[in-house]
């Protein structure tokens, strides 16, 4: 793929606002496309008449997870390929693959074509790893990381507002809007084509914007014109660069770091006596601990996203029946779901996205600044099991209080899940010893999390089907609780970067001292 070459005039010490904004625009269409299927996946499987009605949640889980299965197989490959050919071509190819996937699902005459479409989208999609890598390469100052790494989850939250809303409102438009989409129209034959076409159009816009405006961030593939951007210009600077000057900036003899060895990958300064660093190992203990934490979180978070619309749309048992068997609340007696309409579920999931948006934009920066990355990570991981324990109790909430309680529970869930994801991204970058393998590390993380997203929906769907037969749909939620508890135990294996915190503290002290000197 031949891409237009652009030269970056960005100051590396400044926050990369423009490029992160463009990357966010490219990123936005993907969560819209991926989450738009959530409201109608269960209804789609029932329309295909696969198995018994009680098994629909299991097969819906297979449909959703087929994308993640293919993505898990190819995630590390795309991350490694981006290290060789650049981030931008791989990113745009992922958008093209997702667009093809959406159209195939929309026109699928049976479940096998729908599964093939989802799988093709996953095989061609390496965007998660590539985007994380691009953010890591755009952001060079540690103090910018909490803000920068919160942008993509923020964009994901925006996508989770629009995606389920599109899927819920425009699925089966012949039934929802009979005058606009009359009997015999294309959308009666393919009732789930319209939301997929809308998402494919958004992906096309993202592809065009990314192709023409987004810059390549790979450090070895950025064009150089004359002197590098970070060259110090003075009367002592050579007018003509030597062959060595083409590889690195000209030396400023007045620099306080002159005489030290500077790592190009990390920007850290070391003394002359420091030995040559060992070869970078993707599978080192510290990296694998963070990736395992990411995988566990991805698994139980995906079970929540899969179970939520099924639990909301499943037939509701009258409250007196739910309480009549034992006469009081029982965590082991929870028949059916809430009996909400598909359109209502789409709107609820859209409101959930708004809640997530607020937490991402307002709550996360404040808490990350006050508690620090590591302590906040431990806190939200340890408290996460609460999310799944409380969900089955919605069956016992009076109908007049149902919607306020739903939004309260969703706020609790989003508080923990939205905070933890950018923290994990920061910890992955911190654990990576060199930017030269950052694409491969993020590819490994993407493959591992995709594998967990693959197995989560079928397992959660199977547990829900089993619980439905036992009048205990809470069984699926309790299964997620167990996994979240395992994550709360495992999170203490993630090592804390004490040296990085010391450097940040020293940098902050210097800035404060410099500011005080200017005031004097």
N, C-alpha and C positions, 0 to 999 in steps of 0.2 A: 504494500500500500504506500503510494507516494504522497507525502504530506507536505504542505507549504512550510518552508523554513522561516523561522522568526528569530530575531535576536532579542534577548531579554535585556531590558534597561533597568531592571529592578535592583534596588539596593538590598543586599542580602540581610542587612540589619533591620530593615523595615518589615512590617507585617505584610505578607503577600495577599492583600485584599482582593485585587482584581482577578488573579489566577485562581484563588480559592473560590471566588464567586462563579467563575466559568466552570470550574470543576464541579461545583455544587449543582449547576444547571444541568450538566451532563449526567450527574448522579441521580437527579430528581426523578427522571422518567423511569428508572429501574424499580425502585420500591413501589411506584404506582402500578407498574406492570405486574410485579410479583405478588402484591397483596390484593389486587383487584379480584383474584380468583377465590379468595377466602370466603366471601359471603355466599357464593353459589356453588362451591365445589361439592358440597353434600347433595344439593338439588340436582347438579349435573350427573352425579353417579346414579341417583335414583331414576333419572330420566333414561339413562342407558340400561337400567334394569339389570344390574350386575349383582347376583346373589340376593339374599334376603334383605329386607329393609333394615333389620338390625345390623347387618354387615356394611351398610353404606358408609358409616364413619371410617371403617377400616380401609375401604377402597378409595375413599376421598383422601385419606392420608397417603396412600400409595401414589395417587395422582399428583399431590402437592410435592411429595418427597422425590419424585422421579427427576425433577430439576436438580435437586441437591445431590442426588446420586451421581449424575453425570458431572456436575460441578466438582464434586469431591475427587473424581477420577482425573480431572484435567486441571485442577486449581494450581498445583505446584508446577505443572508444565507451563501454564500461561505466565506465572510469576517468573520462572526462569527465562522464558522467551523474552519477557519485557526487559530483563537484564541484558539481553543480546541485541535486540532490534529496537528497543525504546518502549516507553510506556504508552504513548499516544496511539500507535497502531493497534496494540492489543486491546486498549480501552474501547476504541471505536468498533472493533470487530465484535466485542462482547455486546455492544448495543445492537448491532446488526443481528446477531444471533437471537437476542431476546425478542426483537421485532418479528423475526420469522416464527419464533415459538408462539407468540401471541396470535398471529393469524391462523396458524395450524390448529390451535386449540379452539378458536372461534368457529372454524368450519368443520370440526371433527364430527364425522357421522357415527363414530363409536368410540369406546373408551381407549382402544388401541392406538388410534390416530392421535387422540389427545395425549396419551402417554408418550408417543413418539415426538410430538411437538414440544412437550415439556423437556424431554431428554435432549433434543437438539439444542434448545436454548441453554441448557446447563453445560453441554459439551463445548459450546462456543463462548462461554462466559467466564472471564477471569477478572471481572471488574472489581470485585471486593479487594483482592490482593493488590491490584494495580493502583487503585485509588488510595489505599492506605500508604503504599509506597510513594506515590506522588505527593501526598501531604507531608510525609516525612522528609522528602527532598526539598519541598518548598519552604519548610519551616526550619531555620538554622539556629534559632535562639531558644533555649529551654523555657524561658519565661513566656514564650508565645505558644507553647505546646497545648496547655489546657484549653485555650481559646480555639486554636486551630483544630485540634482533634475533636472538639465538640461540634464542629460545623457539619461534618458528614452525618453523624447521628441526628443532628438537628434536621438536615435535609431528609433523612430517612423518616423522621417523624412527620414532616410535611407530606411525604409520599404516602405514609400510612393514613393520613387524613383523606387524601384525594382518592387513593386506590380503592379501598373498600367502599367509599361513597359511590364511585363510578360503577363498581361491580354490583353493588346493591340496587342502585337506582336504574341502571340501564340493562341489567340482566333480564331476559325475557320481556322485551319492550312491547311485544304484542299484547301481553296481559296487562302491563302497567299503563301503556299509552295506546289503546286500540284504535283511536282515531288517526294518530300519526303513523302507526305501523299496522295497517289493516290485515285481515285474514288473507293468506295467500302470498304475502310479501316474503322477501328473503329472510327477514328477521323472525318470521314465524317458523321457518324451516330450521334456521340456526339461531335459537333464542339467546345464545351467549356470544354471538359474533360482535354485536355493537360495542360492548365495553372493551373488547379486545382490539377492535379497530381504532377506538379512541386512544388507547394506550400505545398502539403501534404508531399513530400519528405523533404523539408526544416524543416517542423514541426517535423518530425521524428528525424532529426539530433539534433534539439533543445531539444527534450525529452531525448535523450541519454546523451547529455552533461550535462543537468540539473540533471539527475538522479545520475550520477557518480561523478560530480565535484562541484555542487552547495551545499553550506552549509545551514543548517536550521538556521534561524535568530530569531525564537521565543525565548524570553529571558528565559522562563521556560523550554525549551526543548533542550538547548545546553548542551552537556555532560561535566561534570567537572572531572578532574583528579587531585588528590591531592589538591593543593591550587588553588583558582581562579586566572585568569590571572592578575587581578588588585591588588593582594595582595602585600603589601609592605614588602619586605624581609630585615630583619636586625638581629642583635644579640638579639633583644628584641622580635622577632617573635616566637610564640610557635612552637615547632617541631611537635606536634600532635594537630590537630584541635579538638575543642570541638564541641558539637552538634550545638551551636550557630555559630561557625566559619564556619560550612558547609554552612550556609545561607548567610553569609556576610564576607568580607575580614577582616583579623586581623587588630586591631587598631594600628596606628602609633602615639604614644604620642607626637611626634615632629611636627605633621601636624598642620598647621595654622588653619584648620577647626575643630580641636578637641574640643569637647564640644558643637558642634552645631548639629542640626538634618539635615540629608541629605535625600532628596527624591530620592528613587531608580528609580522612573519612569522618572524623568526629570533631575536629576543630580544637581538641584538647592539647595543652602544651605540656611537654615532658622534658626532664633534664637530659643532658647529653649522656649520662650514664645509664639511662634506661635501655634495657635490652630490646631487641627486635621482637614485636608482639608475635605470639603464636598464630598459626594459620587459623582462619575463622572456621568454626564448626557450627553448622546449622542445627545439629542435633545435640547441642550441649545441654547440660542439666537445667540451667537457668531459663533458656528459651523454651524448653519442653514443659517446664512447670507452668509458665504463663499460657502456653498454647493449650495445655490440659485444662486450666481454669477457664479459658475461652470456650473450649469444647463443651465442658459441663454446663456452663451458662447458656450456650447456644441450644443445647438439647432441651433443657427444661423451659427456656423461653419459647422455643418453637412449639413445644407441646401446648403451652398456653394459647398461642396464636391459632393453633389448629382446633383445640377443644372449645374455645370461646364461642364461635358461631354455631357449632353443633349443639352445644349445651343451651344456647339461647333459642335456637330454632326447634329443638326437640319438643314433642308434645308435653304440655304441662299437666301434672296430676293435681287435682284440687287440693287445696291446703289441708282440708279436713282429712283427706285420705292419707296425706303424707304424715300427718301427726296421729292419725287414728290408730295405727298399728300398735304403737307403744304409748300413746297418750302424751308424749313429750318429744323434744328434739333429740334425735339420735344421729350421730355422725355416720352410722352404718346403714341408715335407711334413707335413701335419696332417689326416689323413682323419677325417671324422665328429666325434662329440662324446663325451660321457662315459657315455651310456646309463643315466641315472638315471630313476627313476620320477617321475610328476607329484607324488605326495605328498612324496617326498624333496626335490624342488626347492622345493616350498612351504615346507617346514621350513627348508631352507638359507636361503631368502630371509628367513624370519622371524628366523633367527639373525643374518643380515646387518643387519637392523633393530636388533637388540640391540647389535651392535657399534657401529652408527652412533649409537645412543642414548648409549652410554658416551662416545664421542668428543665428541658434542655437549655433554653435561652436564659432563664432567670436563676433557677436553683443551682444548677451544676457549677457555673463559674464561682458563685459565692462559696459553696461548700468545698470545692476543690482548693480554693485559696485559703480557707480557714483551717481545713483539716489536713490538707496535703493529699497527694495522689495515693500513696500507699495506705494510710490510715482510712481514707474514705473507701478504698477498694475493700479492705477487710470488713468495714462496717456494713456496707450494702450486701456483701456476699453472705455474711453470717445471718443477716436478717431476712434474706430472700425467701426461705421456706414459708414465711408467714403468708405470702401471696397465694399459695396454692391451698393452704389449709382453710382459708376463709371463703373460697369461692362456692363450695357446695351449700353453704348456709343461705345463699340467695333463694333457694327453694322455699324457705320458711319465712321469707320477708313478706309482709302484707302488700297487696297489689298497689295500694296508693303510695307506698314508700319504695316500690321496686326500683324505679329509675334513679332516684337520688342515691340509693344504696349501691346500685351498679356503678354509678360514676365515682362514688367514694372508693369502692374496691379497685376500680381501674386507676384511680389516682395513686393508691398505695402501690399497685403493681408497677406503674410507670415510674414512680419515684425511685424504686430499686433498679429496675431494668434499664432505664435511660441513663442513670448515673454510672452504672458499671461498665457499659460498653466503651465509651471513650477512655476510661481509666485503663482498660485492658489494652487498647491500642497504644497508649503512652508507654505502658509497661513492656509491650512487645518491642517497641523502638528502643527503649532503654536497654533491653536485654540483648539487642543485636550488636555484636562487637564492631561491625563495619557496615557502612552504607553500601558497599559493593555487593553485599549479599542480602540487602534489605528486601529486594524483590522476591528472592527465593524464600526468605523467612516468612514474608507475608503470604506467599503462595502456599507454603506448608500450613500456615494458620488457616487460610481460606479453605484448603482441602479438608483439614481436620474438622472445622466448624460445619462445612458442607456435609461431611459424612454424618455428623450428629443431626443436622437438619433433615438428612435423608431418613434416618432410623426413627426419629422422634414422632412424626405424624402417624406412621403405621402402628407403632407400639401404643401410643396414646389412644388411637382409634380402636385398636383391639381391646384395650382395657375398658374403654367406654362401652363398646358392644357387650363385653362380658358383664360389666356392671349393670347395663340396661336390663339384661336377662335376670339379674339378681336383685333388681330394684335398689341398686347402689351405684348410680352413675358417678358418685364421688370417688369411686375406685381409681378412675383415671387421674383425678386431681391429686389423690394421695400418692400415686406412683411418681408424679412430678415432685411432690414434697420430698420423697426419699432421695431423689437425685439432687435436689437443691441442698439437702443436708450433707450429702457427700461433697458437694462443692464448698460448703461452709467449712468442712474439715480440711479439704485439700488446699484452700486458699492460703493457709499458713506456710505451705511449701514454696510459695512465690517469694523469691529473695528480694530484699530491700536494697535499693541502690544508695547506700549511705554516702559514697564519694560524690555522687551527683548532687545530693542535698547540700553537702558542704560547699561545693562549688557555687551552687545557686545562692547560698547564704552569703558567701564572700562577695559575689557579684552584686547582690542587693546592698551590702554594706558599702561597697565602693561607689555605687550610684548615689546612695544617701550622702556619703562624704563629699562627693563631687558637687551635688546639689547644694549642700551647705556652704561649700567654698565659693560657689557662684553667688549665693546670696550675700556672703560677707564682702 
